[in-house]
């Protein structure tokens, strides 16, 4: 008798294995070695077979989340300064509260992907700021 994937819900059988797993969080990735568990060959979901594997996966997710947050904060701060905008002006531009950019740049809040994409675009095409004001 085997286990079936709860995510797929189509009868896909899980395979008990120990293997390296790639973890991705908001564009950052790493490989967690030797994750023991029931692996779904269709969707990649895992039911961990031991606490060590589970702990290492969650530590990787948390570390990648922190790395992505720091990366995004740096992107926003760089672009905002290059555009000569105050944090308040940048927040108004994106429809955020008056402290939104301060919180983004300190890594206390996670901006929507659209905000990051907008400031990446404005960093490359600063003349477009006038179109948004």
PyMOL commands that set and color helices and strands:
alter all, ss='L'
color gray80, all
select helices_A, chain A and resi 51-82+87-94+100-105+113-124+126-132
alter helices_A, ss='H'
color red, helices_A
select strands_A, chain A and resi 14-25+28-40+46-48
alter strands_A, ss='S'
color yellow, strands_A
deselect
rebuild
show_as cartoon
